[in-house]
Amino acid sequence: MEEIKSEKMERESVLVSGWLWFKGLVTKAVGGLEDMCSQAKKIATDDPRRLIHSLKVGLALTLVSLFYYFQPLYSSFGVSAMWAVMTVVVVFEFSVGATVGKGVNRGLATFVAGGLGLGAHHLATISGKTCEPILIGVFVFVQAVASTFIRFIPRVKARYDYGMLIFILTFCLVSISGLRTDEIVELVHKRVSTIVIGASTCLIVSIFVYPVWAGQDLHKHVAKNIEKLGLFLEGFADECLLAQTSDIKGRSSSSSPPVVVLNTILDSKSTQETLANFATWEPGHGPFMYRHPWKQYLKIAALTRHCACRVVALNDYLHSHTQAPEEIQEIISRMSSECGKALKELGWAVETMTRPAGLHEPSLKIASKNLHSLLKSDFCTISLSEVIPVAAVASLLNDTVLCVEEIADAIHELSSLARFKCKEVEHSVTIAIQSDDAGAPMSSLQNFDSIVT
């Protein structure tokens, strides 16, 4: 009896353990599914264009699949119709520029490589059966070496790398297939035709169904970075004023400007270069004309990152143990505030594609002269341990002013090249800046002169 009871208890424990394991597995699967659904919802909410892009890809694949659904189309291309489906899968990208770039690369590379492959096959054929495979091998080797080496050229790597890969693939496919089939011309014709059809379908759907323009994204990205930098400098100015009435150790770190904003600006180089590359492939659209000066956006972005590097060094001043006297703190605060307002004005001008009003440029020039006089003055009332960090901060502020002036010059050049709108924007810019400052009055040039003297 005891053995029967023990066996029964063991069976029950095994069943209970199995049930608990299965229940935990189901609970974990349901939790993972819920997390996946919430993440998918967040992605679609953050940028609805991603969901629209998914629908566009499905539409393009459905259209090219008609080659298999309708017998007349299938009879014309046969199994080669699959190349159209593959073209849609590999060519359709998120933005119009990326799709156009890949489509043009794939189409031209297939056409050129197909023609060269036919020429190589013809030369190998007329040489005789014995030399034919040898010549084909030589042609494949030479073009593979040359094409792979050309891919290392920076300009080719940036714009035509995908095309070079397709060129190598198509040339090898055409030239080598000629050894085992006599219908090489028909093979090339079907491959080129189906790829052109697939790429054309991608372009039509991408351009005419809720298009996503890389150039527009680059335009907004550069403008937002300038505005972020301006807001950070204004926050830095407020922190300098706060330092006059409170000890640096007594302030909470949460009151400091968010340094993560500067990190996003500094880490934006690759994104901006990719968007600029895609934008050069896009046709004229909206306010962005054909051959829009996208390289000028990269110049402005590089100057913005250069200015952000100076601001990172300035931000370290807030967390230093040595603080400047009240008079110098006020100069630093006003300088940072003027730089921030100037950058916000420039960012607003880029975003709205209007010529900058230049409300703060005179202030920056006079402030720069005041800083030079400050650097040359004698700090007789300050100890040596205080002079060094104050002079370093003043020098960094002077570099920041120079960076802001360079950004302003680059934006003026962009407004001329891109033909920004010319209209009276001074009043609207002033309102926009003052609303961001929560009613804080703008500093005047007389205040700078009185403080420095």
N, C-alpha and C positions, 0 to 999 in steps of 0.2 A: 504493500500500500504506500509506503513511504517513497519507493522508487517511482511509482505512478504519479504521486503528487509532485515530486521534484521534476519529472519530465513535463508535466502539465504546466508547472510554473515557468520552466525554461521556454516552452512554446509560447506562453503568454508574454514573457519578457521580450522574446524575439519579435512577436507581432507588434507589441507596443513600440519597440525600437524602430521597426520598419515603418510603422505609421507616423511616428514623430519625424523620421528622416524624410518621408514623403511629404508631410505637412510643411516642414521647413523648406524643402525644395520648391514646393508650390508657392509658399509665401515669398521666398527669395525671387522667384521668377516674376511674380506679380509686382513686387516692389521694383525690380529692374525695369519691367514694362512701364510702370507708372513714371519712373525717372526718365525713361526714354521719351515718353509722351510729353512730359513737362519740358524737357530740353528741346524737343522738336517745336513745341508751341512757342518757347522763348526765342528760338532762332527765327521762326516765321514772324513773330511780333517785332523783333528788333529790326529786321530788314525784310519787308514783304516781297521785295524783288527776288529773293531766293526761292520763294514758293512759286512765283510767276515764272522764273527761269526753269524750274523743274517741269512745269506744265508746257513750256515752249519746247523743251527737249522731247517730251512725250509726243507733242504734235508733229514735230519734224520726223521722228522715227515712224510714226503712223503713216505719214505721207509717203516716205520712201519705201515703206513696206508694201505699197500698192503694186510694186513690181512682181511680188509673189502672189497677190490676190487675183490679179487680172491676167488671163492667159495670153492676150496679145502682147502685153508688156513683157511677160516672162518668156515668151517665144523669141522676142527680139534680143534679150540679153542673157537669158538662161541663169545658170548659177552665178555668173558674174554680177548679177544684181546685188549680191551680198556686199560687194564693194561699196555700194551707195549707203547701205546700212552702217557699215564700218566707218565710212567717212563722217556720217552724222555723229556717231559715238565719239570719235576722236577730235573732230573739228569744232563742234558746238561748245562755246565757252560762255562765261557769265556776261561779259561785255561785248558790245558790237565790235570794238577794235580788236579784241583777242580773237573773235570768230573770223573777222575779215582777214587778219594776219595769217591765221592757220589755214583758212580756205585758199587764199592766194598762194601760200607756200606749197600746200599740197597739190593744187592744180598745176602750177607752173613746173614744179619738180617732177610730177608725173609725166607731163607733156614733153619736157626736155629730155628726161631720162629715157622715156619710151622711144623718142626719136634716135637718141644716141645708141640705145640698145639695139634697135633695128639696124643701124649702120654697122655696129660691131658684129652683129650676126651675119650681115651681108658680106663683110670683109672676110670673116672666118669661113663662110660657105664657099666663096670663090677660090679659097686657098687649097681646097681639097679636104677629103675626109680625115686624112692623117693629121694635118696641121690645124684643123678646125677646133678641137678641144684645147689645143695648146694656146692658140690665139685668144680664145674665149677666156681662158685662165689669166693670160697676160692682161687683157682688157679689164677684167674684173679687179685684178690686183692693182693696176695703175689708178683706176678711178676711185677705188676704195681708199688708197693711200692719199691721193690728192684731195678727195672730198673730206676725209677725216682731218687732214691738216688744215684745210681752209676753215673748218669749224672753229679752230682756235683763234681766228682773227676776231677781235672784240666786236666790231660792227656786225660781222656775220653771225657771231654767237648771240648777239642781242636780238636781231631781227629775223634771221634766216636759218637758225639752227634746225628747226623742225623740217624746213624744206630740204636741207642737206641730208637729213636722215631718210626722208622719203625718196630723194634722188638715188641714194645708195641702194635702198631696197628695190626700187623699180628697175634700175639698170641691171642689177643682178637677176631679178625675176625674169626680165625680158630676154636678156642675153643667154642665160643658162637654159631657160625653157626652150629656146630655139634648137637645142641639141636633141630634144625628144619629141618635138611636134613640128608639123609643117604649116600650122595655122598661126604663126607668130604674129602676122599683121592683124588678124581678127582678134587675137588676144589683147594686143595693145589697144586696138580701137574700143573694145568693150570696157577695158579697164579705165581708159581715159574718159570715156563717155559716162560711165556710172559714177566716177569720182566727181566729174563736173556737175552731174545732176545732184549728187549728195551735197556737195559744197554750196551749190546754188540754193538748194532748199534751206540749208542752215542760214545763209545770208538773208534770204527773204523773210524767214520767220524771225530772225534776230533783229532786223532793222524795222520791220513793219508791225511787229506784235510787242507792244510795251518795251521799247528798246532801252538798254542800259548803256549809257555812254561813259567810257573811261575818261574822256576829256572833261566831262562835267564833274566826275568824281575828283579828278586831279585839281580842278579849279576850286572846288569846295574845300578840299583837303588843305591846300596851301593857304587859303584865306582863314580857315579855322585855326591853323597852327599859329598864324600871326596874331589873331585875336587872343588865343590862349596865352601866348607870351606876353601880350599887353596886360591881360588880366593878372598874370602872375606878378609883373612888375608893380602894378598898382597895389596888390596885396603885400608885396615887399615894402612899399612905401608906408603902408599902414603899420606894418610890424616895426619899422624904424621909429615911427612916432610913438608906438607903444613902448619901445625900449627906453624912451625918455622918462617915463613915469613908473616903470616896473623893472625889477631885476631880471636878467636873462634866465636865471635859474628858477625864478618864481613863476615864469610863464609856462603854460601847458603847451606841449608839443602840438596839440590839436589846433592851436591858434595860428600856427605857421602856415604859409602858403603850401599847397600840396605839391611836393617835389615830383610826384608821379606825372604831373602835367609836363614837366620838362623832359622826363624820360620818354614820354610818348613822342615828343617833338624830335628828340635826338635819334630815336629808333625808327623814324619814318622814311629814311632815305630809300631803302629797297622798295617800299610800297610806292613811293612817288615815281621812282625810275620805271617801275613796271607799268604804272598807269600812263606815264608819258610815252612809253614805247607803244602801248596799245592805242593811245590817242592819235599817234601819227598815221595809223591805218584807217582811221574813221573818216567818212565823208563829212562835208560841211553840214552842220545841224544847228538850228536855233541861232544863238548869238555867236557860235563858234564857226567861223568861216573856214573854207578849205585852206590848208597850209597855215593854220593858226600857230602862233609862236609858242609852241609847247616847251621848247628848250628854255625860254625865258622863265617859265614857271619853275623849272629845275634850278635856275640861277637864284631865283627868289627863295626857294626852299633851302638851298645851300646857305644863303646868307642868314636865313632864320635859324637854322641849326647852329651856325657860327655864333649868332647872338645868344642863343640859348646856352651855349657853353660858357659864355661870360656870366650869364645870369646864375648858372649853377655855382660858379665861384663866389658870386655875390651872396647867394643864399647861405653859404657857409659862414658869412660874417654874422648872421643872426644868431648862430649857435656858438660864437666865440666868447671867451671870458672877458676880453678887453672891449669896452665900449667907448665910442668917441664922445667928446663933450656935446652938450645940448645944441650949440650953434651948428656944429658940423653934422650932427644927426639930422637936423632940420634940412640942411642942404642936400644930404643924401636922399632924404625922404622926398623932397620936391623934385629932385632930378629923376628918381625912379618913377614918380607919378607922371611927370611930363613924358618920359619915354613910353610908359604904358599907354597914355592917352594917344600919343602919336601912332603907336603900333595898332591900337584899336581902330583909329581912323583909317589907317592904310589897309587893314584887314577888311573893314567895311567897304572901302573903295574897290578892292579886288572882288569881293563877293557880289557886289551890285554892278560891277563892270562900269563904274563911273570914274572919271579922272579925279585923283586926290585933291581935296581942297587946300591942303597944306596949312591947316590952322596952327599946328604945333611945331612946324619946322623952324620958324624964327626963334621960338623959345629954346629949341634944342641947340641952335647955333650959339646963342648967347650963353646958354648954360654950359656949353663946351668951353667957351672962353673963360667963364667963371671958374670952371674946374681947373683949367690951366693956371690961373692965378692962384687958386687954392693950393695946387701942388708946389708952386714956387714960393709960397709965403712961409714965414718962420712960425713954427709951433712952439713959441717960447714958453707958453703956460702949460704945455703938455709934456709929460715925461717921455723918455725915449721908447719905453715899452709900449706907449700908446701911439706914438708917431708912426711907427712902422705899419701896423694894421690899418690905421686911418689912411695913410698914403696909398696902401695897396687897394683899399676899397675905392678911393678917389680915382686911381688909375683904371680900375676895372669899370667904374662908371663912365669914365671918359671913353674907354673902348666900346662900351655899350652904346653910347651916344653916336659914335662913329658907325657902328653896325646899323643902328636905326636909320642914319642918313643914307647908308649904302642901300638898305632895303627900300627906302623912299625913292632913291634914284632908279633902282631896278623896276619898281612899280610904275614910275613915270614913263620909263622906256616901254614897259609892257602896254600901258594905256595908249601909247602912240602906235605901237606895232599892231595891237589888236583893235584899234579904233574904238576905244571906250567912249561912252556917251559924254558929251560936254553939256553940263547944265549946272544950275546953281544948286549946290548941295551943301553949302556951308550951314544953313539953318537946320537942315535935317540931321547933319552929322553932329552938330552941337547938341541937339535934343537927344540923339541916340547916346552920345557919350555921357551927357549929364544924367540921363535916366539910369545908365549903368552905374554911375557914381552915387546914386541915391541922393541926388540933390547937392552933392559936394561942389563948391565953387571951384572954377579953374584958377590955377596960380598964374599970376601976372609976371611980366618981365621986371616990373619995379620991385616985386618981392625978392627976386633973385639978387638984384643989385644991392638992396638994402641989407640982405643977409650977409653977402660976401664982404661988403665994405664995412 
